Structures are given as C-alpha cells and as structure tokens.
Amino acid sequence: QVQLVESGGGLVQPGGSLRLSCAASGPIFSIDAMGWYRQAPGKQRELVAAFTSGGSTNYADSVKGRFTISRDNAKNTVYLQMNSLKPEDTAVYYCNAEIVTIYNSRLVGYWGQGTQVTVSS
C-alpha cells in the first residue's frame, strides 16, 4: 500500500517559518508529479507548489517568493520551506503524488492525510 506521510506543521507567528516534509513509501516503481496543496476552512483545496512531470515547478501566486519546494528523489520525499508566513496561509496542507507502483504501469494519484499550519500571533 502506497502511503504519503506529512510532517512539520504547527503554530507559528506571522513572519515566521516552517518546513513541511512528505515521504512516500510502499511498492513504488516511480514518482511523477509531486507537490503540496492546501485547504482553508470554507474554501476549496488549492495548489501551493508542485513539481510537474517534466521536473519544472509551479507556485501559487500568493506564495511566490516566500515558499520553496524541493525534492529528494532518493528518499521519495518532497519538502516545502515556508518563510514570511501570513495568517492567510493558515490551512491544512496536503501532499500529493502521482505514482506508478511495481504492480502495474498505471499512474495513480495519492494524497497524504494532511498537516495543519496555523499562522497567528
């Protein structure tokens, strides 16, 4: 069973920083796109930052210049460094990955359980 496990969320003051991690495990053959989404109360889930299948990065306009996504392919892990956090960044952050397992050649999307990020003084 493929699992995505996120960590690193928490409570931080405005202007502070957090680093999220997401590790994929299980019968993985390859990982294609991988990234972070977030969902605030009463709002739809939205893209924060992600690596595309071609290896380039996409960022939401609201986080450009403040957040940085990085990836360790050897560890099947993606990170999100979040700096200059604002109250409007408060949300549950979800990891997403498109994975091919060792059992077949289908590309399937997986989600982590989410980690809460709260920015408040």
N, C-alpha and C positions, 0 to 999 in steps of 0.2 A: 504494500500500500504506500503510495507516494504521500508524503507529508511536507507541508511548509510550516516552519515554526518561527514565529517572530519574537523578537525581544528588544528591549531598550526603551520602551515607552515610559511615561511617568508625568509628574507635575513639574513644571519649570516656570520661572518668572519671565515676563516679557523681556526680549533681548537676549535670552539665554539660548543654550544649545542642547541638542540631544542627538544621539546616533542610534538609528534603528538597524537591526540585523534580521535577515531572513535566510534560514538554512533549509534547503530541500534535501530530503532523504528518501530512501526506498529503492525500488527496482528501476532506476533511471538509466536510460541509454543516452539521451541528450536533452539539453535545455535550450529552448529557442529564445523567445522574448521573455523578459523578466523585469518586474518593476513594482512600484508602490501606488496604491490608490488610497483615498480617504473618504470617510463619510461622517459628516457632522449631523447632529440631531435635526431631523426635519428636512434634510437635504439629500440629494441623490449622491451616489458614490461617484467620485471624480478621479481622473488621473492626476497623480502628483508628479511622478518621474518614472521613466522606464527606458530600458534598453530595447530597441527594436530587433527584429530578426536579423537585420543587416549589421547590427552592432552599434548603430548610432543611438543617441539619446534624445528623448523628448521630455520637456518640462512644462508644467502648467505655468502660464504667465505670472501667476500670483506668487510663485516660489523661485522664479529665475533670479540668479544672483545670491540667493540665500541658501538654497538646498543643493546638495551634490549627491548624485547616485554613483555608486561604484560596485564592482563585481569581482569576486574571486572564483574563477571557473573551477579551479582545483578543489574547492570546498563546496561548490554548488551554492554559494552564498551571495546575496546582494545586500548592499548597505545603503542607508540614506542618512547622510550628515545634514542636520538641520540647524542652521545658525540664524541669529536675529529673529527668533521666534516671536510671533504676534498672537494675540488672543484669537484671532480668526483662523489660526492654524489648528485650533482645538478640534479634535476629531478622533475617530477610531481609524487607525492606519492598517491597511491590509496589503499583504504581499500577494502577488500574482505571478504565475509562471506557466509557460506553455512547454509541456514536457512530452517526450517520446519515451515510453517505457521499453524494457527489454522484451516485453511480451508481443508487441506488435509495432507497426510503423505509424500508428495514428498519433497526431499531435493533439493533446488534450490540455485544456486549461485547468489549473488548480489554484485554490485560494487558501491562504492561511486563516487562522482563527481571529486575527486582528489584535492590535495592541493600542491601548488608549494613550493619547497625547493630550495633556491639558496645559494650556498656557494661561497663567493667571497670577496676579500679584496677591 
